Amino acid sequence: MDSPLIDERKSSVLDAAERLLAKEGVDVTMDELAAAAGVG
């Protein structure tokens, strides 16, 4: 289990990636990104 700080960092990175992908027209959720990255 990761520390709360690591969990928050992962969430922040996934949120940023979701926004960037949305700008490019890619419809993906944070859960899908996490699963694809193996951090879910």
N, CA, C and O atoms as a Tinker XYZ file with bonds, in Angstrom:
   160  protein
     1  N      0.846000   -1.180000    0.000000    73     2
     2  CA     0.000000    0.000000    0.000000    64     1     3
     3  C      0.889000    1.241000    0.000000    63     2     4     5
     4  O      1.870000    1.333000    0.738000    81     3
     5  N      0.512000    2.185000   -0.851000    73     3     6
     6  CA     1.283000    3.420000   -0.941000    64     5     7
     7  C      0.894000    4.386000    0.170000    63     6     8     9
     8  O     -0.178000    4.280000    0.765000    81     7
     9  N      1.784000    5.319000    0.431000    73     7    10
    10  CA     1.503000    6.345000    1.431000    64     9    11
    11  C      0.447000    7.310000    0.887000    63    10    12    13
    12  O      0.237000    7.371000   -0.325000    81    11
    13  N     -0.211000    8.057000    1.757000    73    11    14
    14  CA    -1.198000    9.039000    1.301000    64    13    15
    15  C     -0.595000   10.062000    0.328000    63    14    16    17
    16  O     -1.265000   10.501000   -0.607000    81    15
    17  N      0.656000   10.435000    0.550000    73    15    18
    18  CA     1.309000   11.392000   -0.345000    64    17    19
    19  C      1.460000   10.813000   -1.750000    63    18    20    21
    20  O      1.196000   11.496000   -2.739000    81    19
    21  N      1.883000    9.561000   -1.834000    73    19    22
    22  CA     2.034000    8.900000   -3.136000    64    21    23
    23  C      0.670000    8.756000   -3.808000    63    22    24    25
    24  O      0.543000    9.001000   -5.008000    81    23
    25  N     -0.341000    8.363000   -3.051000    73    23    26
    26  CA    -1.688000    8.232000   -3.612000    64    25    27
    27  C     -2.185000    9.565000   -4.162000    63    26    28    29
    28  O     -2.791000    9.603000   -5.233000    81    27
    29  N     -1.939000   10.650000   -3.448000    73    27    30
    30  CA    -2.362000   11.975000   -3.909000    64    29    31
    31  C     -1.612000   12.370000   -5.175000    63    30    32    33
    32  O     -2.195000   12.954000   -6.088000    81    31
    33  N     -0.330000   12.056000   -5.231000    73    31    34
    34  CA     0.474000   12.369000   -6.420000    64    33    35
    35  C     -0.047000   11.599000   -7.628000    63    34    36    37
    36  O     -0.182000   12.166000   -8.712000    81    35
    37  N     -0.337000   10.321000   -7.452000    73    35    38
    38  CA    -0.887000    9.514000   -8.554000    64    37    39
    39  C     -2.189000   10.117000   -9.051000    63    38    40    41
    40  O     -2.412000   10.223000  -10.257000    81    39
    41  N     -3.044000   10.509000   -8.124000    73    39    42
    42  CA    -4.323000   11.097000   -8.492000    64    41    43
    43  C     -4.123000   12.396000   -9.276000    63    42    44    45
    44  O     -4.824000   12.645000  -10.257000    81    43
    45  N     -3.177000   13.210000   -8.849000    73    43    46
    46  CA    -2.894000   14.475000   -9.538000    64    45    47
    47  C     -2.382000   14.231000  -10.950000    63    46    48    49
    48  O     -2.787000   14.914000  -11.890000    81    47
    49  N     -1.500000   13.265000  -11.095000    73    47    50
    50  CA    -0.936000   12.949000  -12.416000    64    49    51
    51  C     -2.026000   12.406000  -13.336000    63    50    52    53
    52  O     -2.117000   12.804000  -14.497000    81    51
    53  N     -2.845000   11.505000  -12.821000    73    51    54
    54  CA    -3.925000   10.945000  -13.633000    64    53    55
    55  C     -4.935000   12.011000  -14.028000    63    54    56    57
    56  O     -5.443000   11.997000  -15.149000    81    55
    57  N     -5.232000   12.931000  -13.127000    73    55    58
    58  CA    -6.159000   14.018000  -13.425000    64    57    59
    59  C     -5.603000   14.903000  -14.535000    63    58    60    61
    60  O     -6.328000   15.281000  -15.455000    81    59
    61  N     -4.331000   15.230000  -14.451000    73    59    62
    62  CA    -3.696000   16.058000  -15.483000    64    61    63
    63  C     -3.693000   15.337000  -16.828000    63    62    64    65
    64  O     -3.966000   15.945000  -17.862000    81    63
    65  N     -3.387000   14.058000  -16.813000    73    63    66
    66  CA    -3.371000   13.279000  -18.054000    64    65    67
    67  C     -4.768000   13.221000  -18.669000    63    66    68    69
    68  O     -4.922000   13.322000  -19.886000    81    67
    69  N     -5.775000   13.061000  -17.829000    73    67    70
    70  CA    -7.155000   13.020000  -18.320000    64    69    71
    71  C     -7.510000   14.331000  -19.025000    63    70    72    73
    72  O     -8.118000   14.313000  -20.095000    81    71
    73  N     -7.135000   15.464000  -18.433000    73    71    74
    74  CA    -7.425000   16.773000  -19.043000    64    73    75
    75  C     -6.673000   16.955000  -20.358000    63    74    76    77
    76  O     -7.238000   17.450000  -21.334000    81    75
    77  N     -5.406000   16.559000  -20.389000    73    75    78
    78  CA    -4.625000   16.696000  -21.621000    64    77    79
    79  C     -5.182000   15.822000  -22.738000    63    78    80    81
    80  O     -5.276000   16.254000  -23.887000    81    79
    81  N     -5.546000   14.602000  -22.397000    73    79    82
    82  CA    -6.120000   13.710000  -23.404000    64    81    83
    83  C     -7.462000   14.238000  -23.899000    63    82    84    85
    84  O     -7.767000   14.124000  -25.086000    81    83
    85  N     -8.259000   14.807000  -23.017000    73    83    86
    86  CA    -9.551000   15.372000  -23.415000    64    85    87
    87  C     -9.357000   16.506000  -24.420000    63    86    88    89
    88  O    -10.143000   16.646000  -25.357000    81    87
    89  N     -8.315000   17.312000  -24.229000    73    87    90
    90  CA    -8.017000   18.391000  -25.182000    64    89    91
    91  C     -7.724000   17.845000  -26.569000    63    90    92    93
    92  O     -7.976000   18.513000  -27.572000    81    91
    93  N     -7.189000   16.622000  -26.626000    73    91    94
    94  CA    -6.866000   15.979000  -27.900000    64    93    95
    95  C     -8.026000   15.141000  -28.428000    63    94    96    97
    96  O     -7.896000   14.472000  -29.453000    81    95
    97  N     -9.157000   15.177000  -27.729000    73    95    98
    98  CA   -10.339000   14.462000  -28.182000    64    97    99
    99  C    -10.427000   13.019000  -27.728000    63    98   100   101
   100  O    -11.243000   12.254000  -28.242000    81    99
   101  N     -9.591000   12.637000  -26.768000    73    99   102
   102  CA    -9.603000   11.269000  -26.247000    64   101   103
   103  C    -10.492000   11.231000  -25.012000    63   102   104   105
   104  O    -10.254000   11.945000  -24.039000    81   103
   105  N    -11.515000   10.392000  -25.065000    73   103   106
   106  CA   -12.455000   10.269000  -23.948000    64   105   107
   107  C    -12.030000    9.091000  -23.080000    63   106   108   109
   108  O    -12.232000    7.934000  -23.449000    81   107
   109  N    -11.445000    9.388000  -21.936000    73   107   110
   110  CA   -10.956000    8.351000  -21.030000    64   109   111
   111  C    -11.158000    8.825000  -19.594000    63   110   112   113
   112  O    -11.071000   10.019000  -19.306000    81   111
   113  N    -11.426000    7.886000  -18.704000    73   111   114
   114  CA   -11.612000    8.240000  -17.295000    64   113   115
   115  C    -10.312000    8.026000  -16.527000    63   114   116   117
   116  O     -9.396000    7.352000  -16.998000    81   115
   117  N    -10.253000    8.614000  -15.337000    73   115   118
   118  CA    -9.073000    8.401000  -14.491000    64   117   119
   119  C     -8.914000    6.929000  -14.150000    63   118   120   121
   120  O     -7.791000    6.432000  -14.071000    81   119
   121  N    -10.018000    6.225000  -13.948000    73   119   122
   122  CA    -9.944000    4.795000  -13.641000    64   121   123
   123  C     -9.343000    4.015000  -14.806000    63   122   124   125
   124  O     -8.540000    3.105000  -14.600000    81   123
   125  N     -9.731000    4.369000  -16.024000    73   123   126
   126  CA    -9.176000    3.699000  -17.205000    64   125   127
   127  C     -7.688000    4.006000  -17.348000    63   126   128   129
   128  O     -6.895000    3.123000  -17.673000    81   127
   129  N     -7.315000    5.257000  -17.104000    73   127   130
   130  CA    -5.896000    5.625000  -17.160000    64   129   131
   131  C     -5.089000    4.867000  -16.115000    63   130   132   133
   132  O     -4.005000    4.361000  -16.404000    81   131
   133  N     -5.617000    4.793000  -14.913000    73   131   134
   134  CA    -4.922000    4.094000  -13.833000    64   133   135
   135  C     -4.736000    2.623000  -14.172000    63   134   136   137
   136  O     -3.665000    2.059000  -13.947000    81   135
   137  N     -5.775000    2.006000  -14.710000    73   135   138
   138  CA    -5.677000    0.594000  -15.083000    64   137   139
   139  C     -4.647000    0.397000  -16.191000    63   138   140   141
   140  O     -3.856000   -0.545000  -16.147000    81   139
   141  N     -4.657000    1.281000  -17.179000    73   139   142
   142  CA    -3.699000    1.175000  -18.280000    64   141   143
   143  C     -2.267000    1.389000  -17.805000    63   142   144   145
   144  O     -1.332000    0.788000  -18.335000    81   143
   145  N     -2.103000    2.249000  -16.804000    73   143   146
   146  CA    -0.768000    2.535000  -16.276000    64   145   147
   147  C     -0.340000    1.530000  -15.211000    63   146   148   149
   148  O      0.809000    1.531000  -14.770000    81   147
   149  N     -1.268000    0.680000  -14.807000    73   147   150
   150  CA    -0.948000   -0.316000  -13.784000    64   149   151
   151  C     -0.853000    0.253000  -12.385000    63   150   152   153
   152  O     -0.177000   -0.315000  -11.527000    81   151
   153  N     -1.522000    1.368000  -12.146000    73   151   154
   154  CA    -1.477000    1.991000  -10.821000    64   153   155
   155  C     -2.859000    2.049000  -10.178000    63   154   156   157
   156  O     -3.044000    2.726000   -9.166000    81   155
   157  N     -3.806000    1.361000  -10.745000    73   155   158
   158  CA    -5.191000    1.454000  -10.269000    64   157   159
   159  C     -5.541000    0.595000   -9.140000    63   158   160
   160  O     -6.683000    0.614000   -8.681000    81   159
